Amino acid sequence: MDRVNCSHKLEYIKFRKWLKDRGFEDSHLRPAEFWDTGRGLMTTKTLQAGDLIISLPEKCLLTTDTVLSSCLGEYIMKWKPPVSPLTALCTFLIAEKHAGEKSLWKPYLDVLPKTYSCPVCLEHDVVSLLPEPLRKKAQEQRTKVHELYISSKAFFSSLQPLFAENTETIFNYSALEWAWCTINTRTIYMKHSQRKCFSLEPDVYALAPYLDLLNHSPNVQVKAAFNEQTRSYEIRTNSLCKKYEEVFICYGPHDNQRLLLEYGFVAMDNPHSSVYVSSATLLKYFPPLDKQRNAKVSILKDHDLLENLTFGWDGPSWRLLTALKVLSLGADELFPS
Ligand SMILES: C[S@@+](CC[C@H](N)C(=O)[O-])C[C@H]1O[C@@H](n2cnc3c(N)ncnc32)[C@H](O)[C@@H]1O
């Protein structure tokens, strides 16, 4: 058995009832465990190109509007300097999880992963096994989440009147890491207009319960957008998907480094696969005594051409070729008189 339907489990029965109460009608998708991709959605009817995979009503979406209309809203509105939309969503997830039975979002929270595999969650000795350019990005991710935690601490304390328990216990680092990964790995893009109560970071995240059970395949094409007429977020497939098979969407033309960094997995047979070449590796192959070496390196740095240098299936990328060309220039070619 390479897939096991899990829609009979109590948590999914409650989850689907919760979605139905919010206007979601699902006829052909079932949560299932797949041997290769883990949990995902299986279709009980064949989907042809052009068919609707899912149409999720606005009422099911969790956005910054949801956060502002909750009890957190007044605290966000009065907090200076304003928090980011991302911080607001993280705070909401942590607060709702803490509310347990009392949360209106409990059936959704109950089916969210308990742990994640993004680099920020990996142990130091695991990160140190990653190849160099990825290791650096993994460390940057850890720093980013840590800084978010430090910079949000005062705001979290301001929420104390809402909780009987100490906010430091509720909004601890591991709770923030879980909330950050939930948002980073599961949100859809939905642009909201800029609001004064939030910082200038773009407000583009929406959590889309059930739809966020769809796994990624680099080999399918889909069209996804909010439909203003039906007031639902809709995804149509452009690929055939046979009855009882897993339905995939495409998160974007991402290589495996990006998939690991953003989503915590890598895709088999990824047409966007690439191999990253660190600047240290590149420079090792150029003469250390080249008098113009420092000038060349600083030109490349100024143009942001010493990072994200890759080989894809078609050979070296434009960025890598450019870096190679600059480093190979002769003495009279770099600054011709
Ligand atoms: C939007 S969620 C999809 C549903 C998720 N599998 C679940 O059980 O909740 C995105 C996450 O699913 C997993 N995922 C998505 N596509 C995958 C794939 N092709 N292979 C393995 N894991 C995948 C990754 O952990 C990713 O962070």
The ligand as an SDF file (V2000), in Angstrom:
LIG
                    3D

 27 29  0  0  0  0  0  0  0  0999 V2000
    1.7280   23.2490    2.4670 C   0  0  0  0  0  0  0  0  0  0  0  0
    2.3490   21.9310    3.3850 S   0  0  0  0  0  0  0  0  0  0  0  0
    1.7190   20.5250    2.5310 C   0  0  0  0  0  0  0  0  0  0  0  0
    1.0870   19.4970    3.4560 C   0  0  0  0  0  0  0  0  0  0  0  0
    1.9980   18.8250    4.4510 C   0  0  0  0  0  0  0  0  0  0  0  0
    2.6150   17.6530    3.8550 N   0  0  0  0  0  0  0  0  0  0  0  0
    1.2300   18.4160    5.7010 C   0  0  0  0  0  0  0  0  0  0  0  0
    1.2020   17.2320    6.0290 O   0  0  0  0  0  0  0  0  0  0  0  0
    0.7190   19.2650    6.3810 O   0  0  0  0  0  0  0  0  0  0  0  0
    4.0420   22.0360    2.9160 C   0  0  0  0  0  0  0  0  0  0  0  0
    4.9240   21.0010    3.5610 C   0  0  0  0  0  0  0  0  0  0  0  0
    4.6450   19.7140    3.0400 O   0  0  0  0  0  0  0  0  0  0  0  0
    5.8340   18.9590    2.8460 C   0  0  0  0  0  0  0  0  0  0  0  0
    5.9410   18.6810    1.4080 N   0  0  0  0  0  0  0  0  0  0  0  0
    5.3740   19.3470    0.3840 C   0  0  0  0  0  0  0  0  0  0  0  0
    5.6400   18.7760   -0.7920 N   0  0  0  0  0  0  0  0  0  0  0  0
    6.4110   17.7010   -0.5340 C   0  0  0  0  0  0  0  0  0  0  0  0
    7.0260   16.7180   -1.3470 C   0  0  0  0  0  0  0  0  0  0  0  0
    6.9000   16.6930   -2.6670 N   0  0  0  0  0  0  0  0  0  0  0  0
    7.7520   15.7550   -0.7320 N   0  0  0  0  0  0  0  0  0  0  0  0
    7.9000   15.7410    0.6180 C   0  0  0  0  0  0  0  0  0  0  0  0
    7.3440   16.6640    1.4440 N   0  0  0  0  0  0  0  0  0  0  0  0
    6.6070   17.6370    0.8740 C   0  0  0  0  0  0  0  0  0  0  0  0
    6.9670   19.8230    3.3760 C   0  0  0  0  0  0  0  0  0  0  0  0
    7.1950   19.4570    4.7160 O   0  0  0  0  0  0  0  0  0  0  0  0
    6.3840   21.2240    3.3040 C   0  0  0  0  0  0  0  0  0  0  0  0
    6.9480   22.0910    4.2600 O   0  0  0  0  0  0  0  0  0  0  0  0
  1  2  1  0
  2  3  1  0
  2 10  1  0
  3  4  1  0
  4  5  1  0
  5  6  1  0
  5  7  1  0
  7  8  2  0
  7  9  1  0
 10 11  1  0
 11 12  1  0
 11 26  1  0
 12 13  1  0
 13 14  1  0
 13 24  1  0
 14 15  1  0
 14 23  1  0
 15 16  2  0
 16 17  1  0
 17 18  1  0
 17 23  2  0
 18 19  1  0
 18 20  2  0
 20 21  1  0
 21 22  2  0
 22 23  1  0
 24 25  1  0
 24 26  1  0
 26 27  1  0
M  CHG  2   2   1   9  -1
M  END
$$$$
